[in-house]
Amino acid sequence: CQSLLPCIARQRGLMVAEKTVTFNRKALHDYHVLERLEAGIALTGTEIKSIRLGRVNLRDAYARPEGGEMWLVGAHIAPYAPAGPSNHDPTRRRKLLLHADEIAELANAVNEKGLTVVPLRLYLKRGRAKVELALGRGKRQYDRRQDIAKRDAEREIQRALRRRSR
């Protein structure tokens, strides 16, 4: 630390720097987000190095409860080139680190209510990889069209306001 004040604040938990590595835009397009929560991920050494380089894709990923644990399925973490032959499998299932009551709540929502757990973003917090999970309900085709129409209308309003202020 160059200055003592940021170090003290960081130690007391006042300032927590987060660096977003990747964001899952498709999840917001395909699901109504009902609830969000943070989870850690169990990774190997080559996986975290690849994540720090930003070589992650969450587009087709989702979380699934199995045997009292939550697993991240379908996330692609690219192989770390300097590792050589001792690299990781890019699409392997990864264990999510959550409290038992959080896992039970998510498993109940998935099994009984027909909801889906999708990752929204992957980020580094205090040097550790975290994933922001969302409990979501799938959108219908007409919901997607309404969202697109709403976004286009907002964009037109902003353009008109910019033209008027000139």
C-alpha positions as CSV (number, residue, x, y, z in Angstrom):
1,C,0.0,0.0,0.0
2,Q,1.3,3.5,-0.9
3,S,-0.9,5.3,1.6
4,L,-1.8,3.9,5.1
5,L,-5.5,5.0,5.0
6,P,-6.6,2.7,2.2
7,C,-4.8,-0.2,3.8
8,I,-6.6,0.3,7.1
9,A,-9.9,0.7,5.4
10,R,-9.4,-2.4,3.3
11,Q,-8.5,-4.4,6.5
12,R,-11.7,-3.3,8.2
13,G,-13.8,-4.3,5.2
14,L,-14.8,-0.7,4.3
15,M,-13.4,-0.8,0.8
16,V,-13.6,-4.0,-1.2
17,A,-12.3,-3.8,-4.8
18,E,-14.1,-5.9,-7.3
19,K,-12.9,-6.6,-10.8
20,T,-15.6,-7.9,-13.1
21,V,-14.0,-10.6,-15.4
22,T,-17.1,-11.4,-17.4
23,F,-20.8,-10.6,-17.6
24,N,-23.5,-12.9,-18.8
25,R,-25.7,-10.6,-20.9
26,K,-27.7,-13.6,-22.4
27,A,-29.0,-14.5,-18.9
28,L,-30.6,-11.1,-18.5
29,H,-32.1,-11.5,-22.0
30,D,-33.5,-15.0,-21.3
31,Y,-34.6,-14.8,-17.6
32,H,-36.6,-12.6,-15.2
33,V,-34.2,-12.2,-12.3
34,L,-36.0,-12.8,-9.0
35,E,-33.1,-13.0,-6.5
36,R,-29.3,-12.5,-6.6
37,L,-26.6,-14.0,-4.4
38,E,-22.8,-14.4,-4.3
39,A,-21.0,-17.7,-4.3
40,G,-17.3,-18.8,-4.3
41,I,-16.0,-21.3,-6.8
42,A,-13.6,-24.3,-6.2
43,L,-10.9,-23.9,-8.8
44,T,-7.6,-25.4,-9.8
45,G,-4.4,-23.3,-10.1
46,T,-4.5,-23.1,-13.9
47,E,-8.2,-22.1,-13.8
48,I,-7.7,-19.1,-11.6
49,K,-4.8,-18.0,-13.8
50,S,-6.9,-18.2,-16.9
51,I,-9.7,-16.3,-15.1
52,R,-7.3,-13.5,-14.2
53,L,-6.5,-13.2,-17.9
54,G,-10.2,-12.9,-18.6
55,R,-10.6,-16.1,-20.6
56,V,-14.0,-17.1,-19.3
57,N,-17.4,-17.6,-21.0
58,L,-20.6,-17.9,-19.0
59,R,-23.1,-17.8,-21.9
60,D,-24.4,-21.3,-21.7
61,A,-23.7,-21.9,-18.0
62,Y,-26.2,-22.7,-15.2
63,A,-26.1,-24.0,-11.6
64,R,-27.5,-27.4,-10.6
65,P,-28.1,-28.8,-7.1
66,E,-26.8,-32.4,-6.7
67,G,-26.4,-34.3,-3.5
68,G,-26.6,-31.3,-1.1
69,E,-24.1,-29.4,-3.2
70,M,-24.4,-26.7,-5.9
71,W,-22.5,-27.2,-9.2
72,L,-21.7,-24.8,-12.0
73,V,-22.3,-26.5,-15.3
74,G,-21.4,-25.3,-18.8
75,A,-19.0,-22.5,-17.9
76,H,-16.0,-22.4,-20.2
77,I,-12.6,-21.4,-18.7
78,A,-10.0,-21.6,-21.4
79,P,-6.8,-23.6,-20.8
80,Y,-3.9,-21.7,-19.4
81,A,-1.2,-21.9,-22.2
82,P,2.0,-21.9,-20.0
83,A,0.7,-24.9,-18.0
84,G,1.4,-27.3,-20.9
85,P,0.0,-30.8,-20.6
86,S,-1.0,-30.5,-17.0
87,N,-3.9,-28.2,-17.9
88,H,-7.6,-28.4,-16.7
89,D,-10.7,-29.5,-18.7
90,P,-12.2,-26.2,-19.9
91,T,-15.9,-27.3,-19.4
92,R,-15.7,-29.4,-16.3
93,R,-18.3,-29.0,-13.6
94,R,-17.2,-26.7,-10.8
95,K,-18.4,-26.8,-7.2
96,L,-20.0,-23.6,-5.9
97,L,-19.2,-22.6,-2.3
98,L,-22.4,-21.7,-0.5
99,H,-23.9,-22.2,2.9
100,A,-26.0,-25.3,3.4
101,D,-29.2,-23.3,4.0
102,E,-28.6,-21.3,0.7
103,I,-28.2,-24.5,-1.2
104,A,-31.3,-26.0,0.3
105,E,-33.3,-22.8,-0.6
106,L,-32.0,-22.8,-4.2
107,A,-32.6,-26.6,-4.6
108,N,-36.2,-26.1,-3.3
109,A,-36.9,-23.3,-5.8
110,V,-35.4,-25.3,-8.7
111,N,-37.3,-28.5,-7.9
112,E,-40.7,-27.1,-6.8
113,K,-41.1,-23.8,-8.5
114,G,-39.4,-24.6,-11.8
115,L,-36.9,-21.8,-11.5
116,T,-33.4,-21.8,-12.9
117,V,-30.1,-20.7,-11.2
118,V,-27.9,-18.8,-13.8
119,P,-24.6,-17.1,-13.3
120,L,-24.8,-13.3,-14.1
121,R,-21.1,-12.3,-13.7
122,L,-17.8,-13.7,-12.6
123,Y,-15.5,-11.3,-10.7
124,L,-12.5,-11.2,-8.5
125,K,-13.0,-10.0,-4.9
126,R,-9.9,-9.7,-2.7
127,G,-8.1,-12.0,-5.1
128,R,-10.7,-14.7,-5.0
129,A,-13.0,-15.7,-7.8
130,K,-16.7,-15.2,-7.1
131,V,-19.8,-15.7,-9.2
132,E,-23.0,-13.7,-8.9
133,L,-25.9,-16.2,-9.2
134,A,-29.5,-15.3,-10.1
135,L,-32.6,-17.2,-9.4
136,G,-34.7,-16.6,-12.5
137,R,-37.8,-17.6,-14.4
138,G,-37.5,-18.1,-18.1
139,K,-38.9,-15.3,-20.3
140,R,-41.4,-16.1,-23.0
141,Q,-40.9,-14.8,-26.5
142,Y,-43.4,-11.9,-26.1
143,D,-41.5,-10.8,-22.9
144,R,-38.3,-10.6,-24.9
145,R,-40.0,-8.6,-27.6
146,Q,-41.5,-6.2,-25.0
147,D,-38.0,-5.7,-23.4
148,I,-36.5,-4.9,-26.9
149,A,-39.3,-2.4,-27.7
150,K,-38.9,-0.7,-24.3
151,R,-35.1,-0.5,-24.8
152,D,-35.6,1.0,-28.3
153,A,-38.1,3.6,-27.0
154,E,-35.7,4.6,-24.2
155,R,-32.9,5.0,-26.8
156,E,-35.1,7.2,-29.0
157,I,-36.0,9.4,-26.0
158,Q,-32.3,9.8,-25.2
159,R,-31.5,10.7,-28.8
160,A,-34.3,13.3,-28.9
161,L,-33.2,14.9,-25.7
162,R,-29.6,15.1,-26.9
163,R,-30.7,16.7,-30.2
164,R,-32.9,19.2,-28.3
165,S,-30.1,20.3,-26.0
166,R,-27.7,21.2,-28.8
